[in-house]
Amino acid sequence: MSDHLPDRDRSQVRAADADRNLVAQLLSDAFANGQLTVSEYDERTAAVYQAKTYGELDVLTGDLVLSPPPSAAPSGGSANDRVIAIMSGAVRKGEWTAAARIDAFAFWGGIELDLRRASFSTEETTINCVAIMGGIEVTVPPGVSVEVRGMGIMGGFEHVSATHPGAPRVIITGFAFWGGVSVDIKAAEK
């Protein structure tokens, strides 16, 4: 009897939740880079969470130029964070450490990301917002550079910008479909 399992076809091996989350993030990056249309992104993202094997996941990214997320976390915090509100609400506020990348997904729900008392783990934080029939509110303190690159489709994506050389930079990307993403710059409440 052999001490190791026989070679298996990777396409038939069952995927884990972490694998599905990674592919969903790669699809989000591909959408933000213009490789996918809104409908392609929606279809593929829905298929990610239905996939059972690596083969099913591979089909969803096979035609894309992908750049994997950083494998090591930057000093002081994690590289990625995810905030999800599906028919519910999610809030990040108060004292917390903002990751280098935050994926916010609201479907029939709402998300509040308040960065006014947050510390930044890197010089640049990217917040990828996807609001489908829901809303995402991002609040940034004065003195932080803000750049908004998102778009609204039958919804709103507020474009606010502020430039402060040498300050932390927040880039907000993504899209709103029958929903909205709002961005406010205001001081922390005392």
Secondary structure, 3 states (H helix, E strand, C coil): CCCCCCCCCHHHCECCHHHHHHHHHHHHHHHHCCCCCHHHHHHHHHHHCCCCEHHHHHHHHCCCCCCCCCCCCCCCCCCEEEEEEECCEEEECCCCEECCEEEEEEECCEEEEECCCCEECCCEEEEEEEEECCEEEEEECCCCEEEECCEEECCEECCCCECCCCCCEEEEEEEEECCEEEEEECCCCC
